[in-house]
């Protein structure tokens, strides 16, 4: 490969890598069920049915049934206020409450990467 081709390829690769890092930070602004390529494919959308504080877990109730997921220190919790007029903000496991509409993006291991919670 010639040097003239290496630089544009390296720049394109760097931009793709930066985009992948930036996506989780942008999730705070994307409404529940509207994350491109994630919502409905790789995430669980429903209502928090119950919590297990000892394991920092939640059970999500969805149309297709229930799913148990765990949160850890690296899980981002996004609080979405929608019509309440407040700005979305970061939260914590303590903000997870039974009955709240939410979306969870989890890995194959069942650990949540992020959770969005619709705050009334």
NORVENQUI-V205530 format. One record per run of one state. SS is the DSSP state (2 for helix, 1 for strand, 0 for the rest). FROM is the first residue (numbers start at 1). TO is the last residue. If there is no record, write none. Layout:
# NORVENQUI-V205530
ss=SS from=FROM to=TO
ss=SS from=FROM to=TO
This chain:
# NORVENQUI-V205530
ss=0 from=1 to=2
ss=2 from=3 to=29
ss=0 from=30 to=42
ss=1 from=43 to=52
ss=0 from=53 to=56
ss=1 from=57 to=62
ss=0 from=63 to=64
ss=1 from=65 to=70
ss=0 from=71 to=75
ss=1 from=76 to=80
ss=0 from=81 to=81
ss=2 from=82 to=84
ss=0 from=85 to=88
ss=1 from=89 to=90
ss=0 from=91 to=92
ss=2 from=93 to=95
ss=0 from=96 to=100
ss=1 from=101 to=106
ss=0 from=107 to=110
ss=1 from=111 to=118
ss=0 from=119 to=120
